[in-house]
Structures are given as C-alpha cells and as structure tokens.
Amino acid sequence: MPEYLAPGVYVEEVSFRSKSIEGVPTSTTGYAGLTRYGPVQYPNGPCSSEPRLITSFAEFERVYGGLIKLVVGTHERLPFTAHAARAFFDNGGRRLYVSRVFRPTEPAPGTFDYGVATRSITVKGSPSPAIWTARWPGSYGNVLVETRAVRTKNVAFTYPASDPVRSKWGLQAKRAKAGAVVEIIPPPLSATLPSGNDPLTAATLAVVEIDADGRQFFRNSGGATPTPDPNSVIQIVEMQVVVTVTPERIDVYDKLGADPQQKRYIGKILQRDDPEDENAVVWLKWDAPAQGTFAPAQLMIALQGNVSPRLINGHDGLEAHPDDMAGQAADPDYAEVKATGLEALAEIDDIAIVALPDGGTYADADTCAQAADRLISHAERLKYRIAVVDAPEGSSMNEVRAFRDRFDTKYAALYHPWVEIFDPTERPAQGAPPNRLMLPPSGFVTGIYARSDIECGVHKTPVNEVVRGVTRFEANINKARQDVLNAENINALRFFEGRGNRVWSARTMSSDPEWKYVNVRRLFIYIEHSIAKGTQWAVFEPNGPRLWANIRQTVEDFLLVLWQDGALPGDKPEQAYFVRCDRTTITQNDLDNGRLICLVGVAPVKPAEFVSFRLGQWTADARV
C-alpha cells in the first residue's frame, strides 16, 4: 500500500482479475547425437557451443552438416541424427534443438585429438603464421578456402603547395583509411594494369597510415614513407574469401581488410566467436603485429598466394558411448566449460520431447539399453519431457520384448520396428534400383508428436497418424503380433492396405495403469509445467485467504480453457477438474513453515483404443 504523506489526489493501478497461466510449448523437440559438424564443447573452441534451435532441415544442414556418411574410428556409418532431423521436419515438426556429441581420438594416453581442420600459412615478417581453422571438429571442416585480391578503380590524390612531401591527400574511396592496403603503379604505365585477382607483389603495395595531424601517407615494404609520382595509378586492394564447403554451399566474404584498424578486418569478420555469423565454417587466427608496419600487405600476399587452400586433419572422432550421449553438466566454477550431450538439452526449458537417434544403433542390445537408460533418466529427472526410445535394429519379437522388459517408466515410450527409406544422397543410374536405408523410428515419431500437438493439441493421442517418407517397415507387424506387443506396451508401426504406413499404438513403458497412455502422460506434463511457470508470482506473497483465492481462480481459469478445447471430459467443468486451496489443504504447520498447498484434480481424456460394435439380430417384436 503506498504512503500518503501530503494532501492530494493519488491514482493507483490495481488488478481486479486473477493472473493468467500461459500454456508451455509441447512440440519442441531435443536430439543428442553424432553429426558431421556443428557446435560442440572442445578445448579452445568457440564459446557458443550450446545446442542450436533448428526450424528446417536446410538450416540443420547449414549448422550441423548434411546426410553424407560419418567416418568414426575406421568405419563408415550413417549420420542417424541428421536423418532423424530430416524425418522430423518431413513429418510435421517445427522446432528442434540439437546437442552434438563428439568423442575425440586418443593418439597417446592422455592426449586427445578433436579433429579440428586447419591450414597454416607463413606470413613474411610476421612472428606467427596465419592459420585457417575450422570452427568445429569434423571432416566436414576440411573445406577449400581461397583468398582473392579485389582492386578498385584509380584513386585520385593531390599535393597541396604548402606540403609537397607528405600531403594530406584526398582519396575518393572512403575505405582508404588507416590500415588500408593500396597498390601503386608508377609511370610509365604499361598497357595492361594489374586487375582482378592478379598476383600481388610487395614492390607495388603500400599501407595507408595517418599521422598525428590527421594527414594520410604511405608505408612501403622497406618501411619508408614515399610520395608517389603524380602520374601513378593507385588502387585500393581488398580481399574476398571464398569458402567451398560442398558443391551446393559456397560462402563468400567480400571487402575484407588486413589491418585490425579497419571496420571489415578479416580477423574480425572471420573470428572464432562471431555473434553475427555463428554458422561460419572457418575463422582466421593471426597475431597481427603492431600498427605502422607493412604486415597487412604481407598478410594479403600470403593468403592470396597460398598454394594449399584446403584445410586438413579434420575427422569425425570415435563412436560415442552411452555416457557420451548423457554428457556432462556445465562447471559452475568455470564459465568456459559448457554442458554436453543430454545435459546441454537439460538447460533448455522449452523442450518437451527428447530422443537419441543413435541410441538404438549399437551392435549389441546391452549398449542400446544403456543409451535408452540414460535418455529415460534424463526425462525422469527433468519431469516435464517425454523420451521416445528406439528398439535395436533388426530386433525379433522376442528380442524387442526382452529389451522392453528392462524398463518401467511413465516418461518414455518405445517404438518398433525400424523404418526403411530411399537414400536421399544418391541418384541411381537409369534403370538401376535405388539404394535404401534403414533408420530408427524416433525421428519419424517425434515429428508426428509435434504434428499432432500443432494440429489437435497435446491431449490428442499421437496414433493412427501417417508416417511420411517411408518405403516399408523393417518387420511386418500384423494383428496377431501386435496383440503380443501391445499387451507389453511396445508401440508398433504398421502398414495397412489402402491406408498406408501408420503409428498404431501410443503407450508408455509404465506398469502403472494410470500412466498407460502417452497422451495422458504428456497432458499432465503440460498442465504441471504450465502451472509451475505461470504461478511463480506467488512465491513470497502473504500466505493468506486472498492469495489462496487468487491461485485457485488462476488455475481454474486455465483448466476451464482446456475443458473447452476438449482436453478434459465431462458435460460440465465440475466433471472435468477441481481446484482446492484453503484451510482444508493447508494446515497451521504448513503456514508456520511457509508452505502453500493447492490440490488439483484432473480427469484426462483417454484414447478409444478398442472400438467395439456389438451386433445382433433384431425384429419388430424384439426388445433390447
């Protein structure tokens, strides 16, 4: 209540309504897994190694590389995370966070090679080389980096009579400021002047400097400050860097300078931590000498004359273990040590669905089970997300049942079998059969989860939905087989004649009948998370009837909207939910210890899993 210290009119803003609860997003998905490129924590790497939000597969390719096979250790393997991302967006997903997992090689005990591609270039007169460095580990970083010279037209200059030796000459090009490199061609001029990307030579280059009086002058390769002949041609020289990542992706950086004083200094535009272009593939490491030297021109000469423009030694590391997938939490004492793997996804509050597309790809079921266990533990610990688990590839009926028997959780759902698609990276020859790939179902299923949420809502069971982009399933699940799988809460992907490929079950891996269905589990996650976020204002408020009534009304308003949307059953709101927050739920001991307890009961809508029509003969005289 405000203080009234002097007579006057006081106008106050008050609220006559309860606070609103905004529903949290439910379709945002998180993957942890191996990719060809992209943000990952490694020593002396960029600081921006957190998982990125991806909204299309084209964006995924730019940040994390494409669908070309990885070489982990000594063998090739599919980038399952990339294929899962493609399936996710093809099946209706819109928002995906990706946490890249990378396991370095160990050439010697205690020595780790993170597979970051580099190329070192000697710069004459500089104590250190210029080093092109891939931003992230991976063979994808073995890119082609070409530096080209770009010359301007002739720049005019004048000699005031008062200072014929060191003049304050006026350049027509604004870019000719301190640190700019110019090319001076003295008379007699040849018929053909250097142009375009013609080789640079130290004899004709100079660096622009500005003295204490603001007058511009040149410094040449010998360190002298010559005055050009009035008939000379002076051209500003800049750099263009062309990074060829793939035939489809060529990144071009124009109008680059070689001196840190310049606005578009190459070391600034292509720096390790660039907030304006986090998706740049390479950066330039060079310890620029002190100002007032010929070093900028020498850097241009070295970069343009580099005869080995391709970066080398980038590799994809080793096969990641389940513990690598789980990752490590960020170190609270060292800001540069970021979280990795699933732990990095734990820091993103919006994620509601998680998966490990590589989790079911290990050679033995025990390792696949370890990966699934890490994923399930992650979902259970964070409470507000559900895990989509893949059965191991090639699992028989008995094997997938044995795999399912290892778990009992209401925060995960298991899907079987794997999915076959045409290889999107190959174009078969005329008449040749297309290559086919077998992929885990999690990418397709998480996309269907997201699609169902967007189109119908989280209360709708993500089942009886078409699986897009599929040629066939690895195993043919008929009704007799699903009778067995469904009873053990294994979700089947099935083909139906005339109806295509569909998800045909949506049960959690829980033995508790209250949490049998995926939509019930996810609906309660949605409600719990929304209430938790939407009632933070109540903390430290006076714990009395006014606060209780406000909270009660806030939660009831939120549940009423859910009931109106069909997420809760009943002809009346009273049949769908109740909210209690008064002295029947709060004891004096609770008040003395600062506790406020609100009891919320919700009746969820459960799917019509078994639709039965009972038919019998009927006549006019029969009675039902």
URJO-V77466 format. One record per residue. N is the residue number from 1. RES is the residue in three letters. PSI is psi in whole degrees, 0 to 359 (* if undefined). NEAR is the number of other ideal C-beta (glycine too) atoms within 8 Angstrom. Layout:
((N,RES,PSI,NEAR) (N,RES,PSI,NEAR))
//
This chain:
((1,MET,133,2) (2,PRO,160,5) (3,GLU,138,4) (4,TYR,103,5) (5,LEU,338,3) (6,ALA,150,4) (7,PRO,143,2) (8,GLY,182,4) (9,VAL,127,3) (10,TYR,125,6) (11,VAL,126,4) (12,GLU,149,5) (13,GLU,128,4) (14,VAL,161,4) (15,SER,133,4) (16,PHE,15,3) (17,ARG,162,3) (18,SER,161,7) (19,LYS,156,8) (20,SER,147,8) (21,ILE,123,13) (22,GLU,129,7) (23,GLY,139,8) (24,VAL,157,11) (25,PRO,143,8) (26,THR,347,12) (27,SER,356,14) (28,THR,129,13) (29,THR,151,17) (30,GLY,133,16) (31,TYR,145,15) (32,ALA,132,15) (33,GLY,181,16) (34,LEU,137,13) (35,THR,169,13) (36,ARG,338,14) (37,TYR,181,11) (38,GLY,173,13) (39,PRO,130,12) (40,VAL,148,12) (41,GLN,127,8) (42,TYR,156,11) (43,PRO,133,4) (44,ASN,20,3) (45,GLY,177,12) (46,PRO,151,9) (47,CYS,333,6) (48,SER,63,8) (49,SER,10,10) (50,GLU,159,9) (51,PRO,143,12) (52,ARG,147,11) (53,LEU,124,7) (54,ILE,132,13) (55,THR,2,7) (56,SER,161,7) (57,PHE,330,9) (58,ALA,321,6) (59,GLU,322,9) (60,PHE,315,15) (61,GLU,321,11) (62,ARG,323,7) (63,VAL,316,12) (64,TYR,8,15) (65,GLY,175,12) (66,GLY,218,9) (67,LEU,5,8) (68,ILE,146,8) (69,LYS,147,7) (70,LEU,154,12) (71,VAL,97,11) (72,VAL,122,10) (73,GLY,246,7) (74,THR,6,3) (75,HIS,154,6) (76,GLU,150,5) (77,ARG,157,11) (78,LEU,145,8) (79,PRO,83,15) (80,PHE,327,14) (81,THR,320,14) (82,ALA,317,15) (83,HIS,324,15) (84,ALA,320,17) (85,ALA,318,16) (86,ARG,316,13) (87,ALA,324,15) (88,PHE,310,15) (89,PHE,326,14) (90,ASP,331,10) (91,ASN,14,15) (92,GLY,0,13) (93,GLY,152,13) (94,ARG,327,9) (95,ARG,122,13) (96,LEU,125,16) (97,TYR,137,16) (98,VAL,125,18) (99,SER,109,15) (100,ARG,138,14) (101,VAL,130,15) (102,PHE,129,13) (103,ARG,114,9) (104,PRO,160,12) (105,THR,165,10) (106,GLU,84,9) (107,PRO,325,5) (108,ALA,155,5) (109,PRO,125,4) (110,GLY,359,5) (111,THR,124,7) (112,PHE,138,7) (113,ASP,115,9) (114,TYR,4,11) (115,GLY,38,16) (116,VAL,120,13) (117,ALA,141,15) (118,THR,168,11) (119,ARG,118,13) (120,SER,136,7) (121,ILE,124,11) (122,THR,131,6) (123,VAL,119,13) (124,LYS,131,8) (125,GLY,356,8) (126,SER,137,13) (127,PRO,343,4) (128,SER,150,7) (129,PRO,164,9) (130,ALA,131,14) (131,ILE,115,11) (132,TRP,129,11) (133,THR,133,13) (134,ALA,142,16) (135,ARG,325,11) (136,TRP,160,13) (137,PRO,160,15) (138,GLY,151,18) (139,SER,340,12) (140,TYR,336,12) (141,GLY,355,17) (142,ASN,65,11) (143,VAL,168,14) (144,LEU,121,8) (145,VAL,111,14) (146,GLU,134,8) (147,THR,124,13) (148,ARG,145,10) (149,ALA,140,15) (150,VAL,118,12) (151,ARG,142,11) (152,THR,182,10) (153,LYS,172,4) (154,ASN,134,6) (155,VAL,124,13) (156,ALA,148,7) (157,PHE,159,10) (158,THR,162,7) (159,TYR,100,10) (160,PRO,142,8) (161,ALA,333,5) (162,SER,342,3) (163,ASP,76,10) (164,PRO,343,7) (165,VAL,302,5) (166,ARG,96,8) (167,SER,158,13) (168,LYS,83,9) (169,TRP,146,8) (170,GLY,118,7) (171,LEU,139,11) (172,GLN,335,5) (173,ALA,125,8) (174,LYS,339,5) (175,ARG,350,11) (176,ALA,69,11) (177,LYS,189,10) (178,ALA,130,10) (179,GLY,351,16) (180,ALA,146,13) (181,VAL,130,17) (182,VAL,156,15) (183,GLU,122,14) (184,ILE,117,12) (185,ILE,105,11) (186,PRO,160,7) (187,PRO,160,6) (188,PRO,137,3) (189,LEU,136,7) (190,SER,169,5) (191,ALA,326,2) (192,THR,114,4) (193,LEU,153,8) (194,PRO,138,8) (195,SER,169,6) (196,GLY,233,6) (197,ASN,28,6) (198,ASP,148,8) (199,PRO,139,6) (200,LEU,145,14) (201,THR,143,7) (202,ALA,331,11) (203,ALA,333,5) (204,THR,358,9) (205,LEU,153,18) (206,ALA,160,12) (207,VAL,133,15) (208,VAL,133,14) (209,GLU,164,13) (210,ILE,128,9) (211,ASP,183,8) (212,ALA,336,3) (213,ASP,5,5) (214,GLY,12,6) (215,ARG,141,10) (216,GLN,143,9) (217,PHE,172,12) (218,PHE,153,13) (219,ARG,124,12) (220,ASN,187,11) (221,SER,336,8) (222,GLY,0,4) (223,GLY,356,7) (224,ALA,167,6) (225,THR,77,9) (226,PRO,158,7) (227,THR,116,10) (228,PRO,152,10) (229,ASP,139,6) (230,PRO,338,5) (231,ASN,6,6) (232,SER,154,10) (233,VAL,125,8) (234,ILE,123,12) (235,GLN,132,14) (236,ILE,135,15) (237,VAL,125,14) (238,GLU,174,13) (239,MET,149,15) (240,GLN,124,13) (241,VAL,126,13) (242,VAL,116,12) (243,VAL,110,14) (244,THR,105,11) (245,VAL,307,9) (246,THR,168,6) (247,PRO,334,4) (248,GLU,342,3) (249,ARG,114,9) (250,ILE,115,7) (251,ASP,130,9) (252,VAL,132,8) (253,TYR,117,11) (254,ASP,164,7) (255,LYS,48,8) (256,LEU,138,14) (257,GLY,173,16) (258,ALA,5,14) (259,ASP,136,15) (260,PRO,342,9) (261,GLN,342,8) (262,GLN,149,13) (263,LYS,320,4) (264,ARG,51,9) (265,TYR,133,14) (266,ILE,325,14) (267,GLY,345,10) (268,LYS,315,8) (269,ILE,322,11) (270,LEU,72,13) (271,GLN,166,9) (272,ARG,314,9) (273,ASP,92,7) (274,ASP,106,11) (275,PRO,341,5) (276,GLU,341,3) (277,ASP,76,6) (278,GLU,346,8) (279,ASN,7,6) (280,ALA,141,11) (281,VAL,327,12) (282,VAL,162,14) (283,TRP,160,11) (284,LEU,124,12) (285,LYS,118,8) (286,TRP,126,12) (287,ASP,95,7) (288,ALA,133,9) (289,PRO,172,8) (290,ALA,154,4) (291,GLN,159,9) (292,GLY,26,5) (293,THR,178,11) (294,PHE,6,13) (295,ALA,319,13) (296,PRO,319,14) (297,ALA,320,15) (298,GLN,325,13) (299,LEU,317,15) (300,MET,315,16) (301,ILE,316,13) (302,ALA,316,13) (303,LEU,319,11) (304,GLN,323,13) (305,GLY,5,8) (306,ASN,118,10) (307,VAL,352,4) (308,SER,77,5) (309,PRO,349,9) (310,ARG,133,9) (311,LEU,151,16) (312,ILE,167,8) (313,ASN,11,9) (314,GLY,134,14) (315,HIS,168,11) (316,ASP,8,11) (317,GLY,203,13) (318,LEU,167,8) (319,GLU,130,7) (320,ALA,140,12) (321,HIS,164,8) (322,PRO,325,11) (323,ASP,328,6) (324,ASP,323,11) (325,MET,318,18) (326,ALA,322,11) (327,GLY,187,14) (328,GLN,148,6) (329,ALA,159,7) (330,ALA,147,8) (331,ASP,118,6) (332,PRO,341,4) (333,ASP,345,3) (334,TYR,107,6) (335,ALA,334,3) (336,GLU,348,5) (337,VAL,103,7) (338,LYS,164,10) (339,ALA,153,13) (340,THR,166,12) (341,GLY,220,14) (342,LEU,332,15) (343,GLU,328,13) (344,ALA,324,15) (345,LEU,334,15) (346,ALA,338,11) (347,GLU,356,8) (348,ILE,111,10) (349,ASP,334,3) (350,ASP,341,9) (351,ILE,131,12) (352,ALA,345,16) (353,ILE,135,15) (354,VAL,152,17) (355,ALA,157,18) (356,LEU,92,17) (357,PRO,337,15) (358,ASP,355,13) (359,GLY,329,17) (360,GLY,15,16) (361,THR,0,10) (362,TYR,159,9) (363,ALA,334,3) (364,ASP,152,6) (365,ALA,330,10) (366,ASP,317,6) (367,THR,322,11) (368,CYS,321,16) (369,ALA,324,10) (370,GLN,316,9) (371,ALA,317,15) (372,ALA,322,16) (373,ASP,320,11) (374,ARG,320,14) (375,LEU,316,17) (376,ILE,318,15) (377,SER,321,9) (378,HIS,313,15) (379,ALA,320,14) (380,GLU,321,9) (381,ARG,322,7) (382,LEU,344,8) (383,LYS,323,9) (384,TYR,33,9) (385,ARG,157,14) (386,ILE,145,15) (387,ALA,137,13) (388,VAL,116,14) (389,VAL,137,17) (390,ASP,137,17) (391,ALA,154,15) (392,PRO,151,12) (393,GLU,141,9) (394,GLY,17,6) (395,SER,134,11) (396,SER,177,6) (397,MET,313,8) (398,ASN,324,6) (399,GLU,318,10) (400,VAL,327,15) (401,ARG,319,12) (402,ALA,322,9) (403,PHE,317,14) (404,ARG,325,13) (405,ASP,346,7) (406,ARG,346,8) (407,PHE,151,12) (408,ASP,99,5) (409,THR,145,11) (410,LYS,4,9) (411,TYR,20,12) (412,ALA,155,16) (413,ALA,139,13) (414,LEU,135,14) (415,TYR,143,14) (416,HIS,142,15) (417,PRO,192,13) (418,TRP,169,15) (419,VAL,137,15) (420,GLU,138,12) (421,ILE,165,13) (422,PHE,142,8) (423,ASP,113,9) (424,PRO,353,7) (425,THR,354,6) (426,GLU,146,7) (427,ARG,102,2) (428,PRO,153,7) (429,ALA,162,4) (430,GLN,123,3) (431,GLY,348,3) (432,ALA,145,6) (433,PRO,143,4) (434,PRO,149,8) (435,ASN,146,8) (436,ARG,148,9) (437,LEU,148,10) (438,MET,124,8) (439,LEU,152,15) (440,PRO,152,14) (441,PRO,349,13) (442,SER,322,16) (443,GLY,318,17) (444,PHE,316,17) (445,VAL,317,13) (446,THR,325,15) (447,GLY,322,16) (448,ILE,321,14) (449,TYR,309,13) (450,ALA,318,18) (451,ARG,317,13) (452,SER,320,13) (453,ASP,316,13) (454,ILE,319,8) (455,GLU,324,7) (456,CYS,326,6) (457,GLY,161,8) (458,VAL,339,10) (459,HIS,342,13) (460,LYS,131,10) (461,THR,126,10) (462,PRO,67,13) (463,VAL,164,11) (464,ASN,34,6) (465,GLU,143,10) (466,VAL,134,6) (467,VAL,114,14) (468,ARG,150,9) (469,GLY,24,8) (470,VAL,139,11) (471,THR,318,6) (472,ARG,172,7) (473,PHE,154,14) (474,GLU,322,10) (475,ALA,148,6) (476,ASN,109,5) (477,ILE,111,13) (478,ASN,184,7) (479,LYS,319,5) (480,ALA,319,6) (481,ARG,323,10) (482,GLN,333,13) (483,ASP,323,8) (484,VAL,313,10) (485,LEU,318,16) (486,ASN,322,11) (487,ALA,337,6) (488,GLU,17,9) (489,ASN,43,12) (490,ILE,119,14) (491,ASN,124,15) (492,ALA,145,14) (493,LEU,125,16) (494,ARG,155,11) (495,PHE,133,9) (496,PHE,129,7) (497,GLU,125,4) (498,GLY,353,4) (499,ARG,356,5) (500,GLY,198,8) (501,ASN,128,10) (502,ARG,153,13) (503,VAL,127,14) (504,TRP,27,11) (505,SER,154,11) (506,ALA,72,12) (507,ARG,149,12) (508,THR,175,15) (509,MET,36,14) (510,SER,145,11) (511,SER,353,3) (512,ASP,118,7) (513,PRO,338,4) (514,GLU,332,5) (515,TRP,37,10) (516,LYS,322,10) (517,TYR,141,13) (518,VAL,318,13) (519,ASN,326,16) (520,VAL,315,12) (521,ARG,316,14) (522,ARG,327,12) (523,LEU,316,13) (524,PHE,325,10) (525,ILE,315,14) (526,TYR,313,13) (527,ILE,313,13) (528,GLU,314,10) (529,HIS,320,12) (530,SER,316,13) (531,ILE,319,12) (532,ALA,319,9) (533,LYS,325,10) (534,GLY,355,12) (535,THR,20,12) (536,GLN,335,7) (537,TRP,339,6) (538,ALA,344,9) (539,VAL,130,5) (540,PHE,7,2) (541,GLU,157,7) (542,PRO,125,5) (543,ASN,81,8) (544,GLY,183,6) (545,PRO,325,6) (546,ARG,316,7) (547,LEU,318,12) (548,TRP,316,13) (549,ALA,322,9) (550,ASN,314,11) (551,ILE,317,13) (552,ARG,315,13) (553,GLN,322,9) (554,THR,312,14) (555,VAL,320,15) (556,GLU,320,11) (557,ASP,320,11) (558,PHE,315,15) (559,LEU,330,16) (560,LEU,318,9) (561,VAL,319,8) (562,LEU,317,12) (563,TRP,318,13) (564,GLN,331,6) (565,ASP,357,8) (566,GLY,8,8) (567,ALA,341,11) (568,LEU,146,14) (569,PRO,179,7) (570,GLY,150,10) (571,ASP,340,3) (572,LYS,153,6) (573,PRO,327,10) (574,GLU,336,6) (575,GLN,348,8) (576,ALA,329,13) (577,TYR,165,12) (578,PHE,153,7) (579,VAL,126,12) (580,ARG,131,10) (581,CYS,89,14) (582,ASP,198,9) (583,ARG,353,5) (584,THR,340,5) (585,THR,349,9) (586,ILE,117,13) (587,THR,172,6) (588,GLN,325,5) (589,ASN,321,6) (590,ASP,316,10) (591,LEU,317,10) (592,ASP,334,6) (593,ASN,16,6) (594,GLY,25,5) (595,ARG,137,7) (596,LEU,125,11) (597,ILE,121,8) (598,CYS,124,12) (599,LEU,122,9) (600,VAL,125,12) (601,GLY,132,7) (602,VAL,135,10) (603,ALA,105,9) (604,PRO,157,12) (605,VAL,126,10) (606,LYS,151,7) (607,PRO,151,9) (608,ALA,81,4) (609,GLU,325,5) (610,PHE,106,4) (611,VAL,115,4) (612,SER,129,4) (613,PHE,122,4) (614,ARG,117,4) (615,LEU,144,3) (616,GLY,164,4) (617,GLN,145,4) (618,TRP,139,5) (619,THR,172,5) (620,ALA,329,3) (621,ASP,354,4) (622,ALA,150,7) (623,ARG,138,3) (624,VAL,*,3))
//
